[in-house]
Amino acid sequence: MIETRDFLAGLGLPTGDAHDLPTSTKRFPDGAQVRFEIPSVEGPNALAAVIEESKEYGVTIHRVSQGSGIMLCTDSEIREMFKLASGNGIEVSLFVGPRTTWDITAASHTPSGKGQALRHEGMDQLIFALEDVKRGCRLGLRGVLVADEGLLLVINEMKKAGQLPADLVVKVSVSMGAANPVSIRNIETMGADTYNVPTSLTLARLGAIRQAVDIPLDLYVEAPDDFGGAVRLYEIPEIVRVVSPVYVKFGLRNAANVYPSGVHIEQTVIAQCREKVRRAALGLEILRRYDPNAIISKAGARGLAVPQI
């Protein structure tokens, strides 16, 4: 394997997983190592609950993400979310709406087809997705969540051309599935500003990815059941040390799948969001206990895609 490892080194790539778990010296723009994210915040009432709980538990939430898509929110709902987020220095990352899971194809709902589930089938659907992004940005969105390489590439080109805001933060979904340093570096080159790695990667594998890329990595430290269900709270201090800059992301075990969301299940969404913030408080306690010197961003820190209102 020496010849192969030497070739990879010549390309500036890791020659193996980082079993020595080196300390990352990379940081967020404000110099911090870690930020906290709450996913599946499906609308303004859920966001209000996240903010209320974060104040109750004394934990800073830096980013919330949403999974149902921009197209399933009204303009007034989006504006209300942005007003709440802006007033509390929170980044909002909204998923694009039309994708294979919402399409007429059945393949994405089968065991063998799940890998294509959040990509866009055909050029028309890709155009619909771009229109969704443009609509969100017109309302003040500065953080968008994508899971398709073609959409990622075109968004990057539209940013360069001035058709989308230059400061739009493009977050790549865990559903993209790239899991090694070479693949994730390629996604970074295509325009990703932050990448959600698969939930089950070991620290050694995460360390090798960190050596290859500079963008922040997002990692579920509690994964929903359909992403494996791991609860990695005690690993948070080492994750912060090895993977910085990192968004530690709090999903929820034993929870309902709420996509696509709406008023019919809103109380479930809100209850789950409140519990995710409680989990974040537990994670923060562990981080402070075992690494009291870890640098955590403040609300509204530089580089956060806080909505423009």
Sequence and secondary structure as in RCSB ss.txt:
>XXXX:A:sequence
MIETRDFLAGLGLPTGDAHDLPTSTKRFPDGAQVRFEIPSVEGPNALAAVIEESKEYGVTIHRVSQGSGIMLCTD
SEIREMFKLASGNGIEVSLFVGPRTTWDITAASHTPSGKGQALRHEGMDQLIFALEDVKRGCRLGLRGVLVADEG
LLLVINEMKKAGQLPADLVVKVSVSMGAANPVSIRNIETMGADTYNVPTSLTLARLGAIRQAVDIPLDLYVEAPD
DFGGAVRLYEIPEIVRVVSPVYVKFGLRNAANVYPSGVHIEQTVIAQCREKVRRAALGLEILRRYDPNAIISKAG
ARGLAVPQI
>XXXX:A:secstr
 HHHHHHHHHTT  SS  TT        TTS SEEEEE    SHHHHHHHHHHHHHHT    EEEESS GGGS H
HHHHHHHHHHHHHT EEEEE S SGGGSS SGGGSTTTGGGTTS  HHHHHHHHHHHHHHHHHTT  EEEE  HH
HHHHHHHHHHTTSS TT EEEE GGG   SHHHHHHHHHTT SEEE  TT  HHHHHHHHHH  S EEEEEE  G
GGT  B GGGHHHHHHHH SEEEEE  TT     S  GGGHHHHHHHHHHHHHHHHHHHHHHHHH TT  B  TT
 TT      
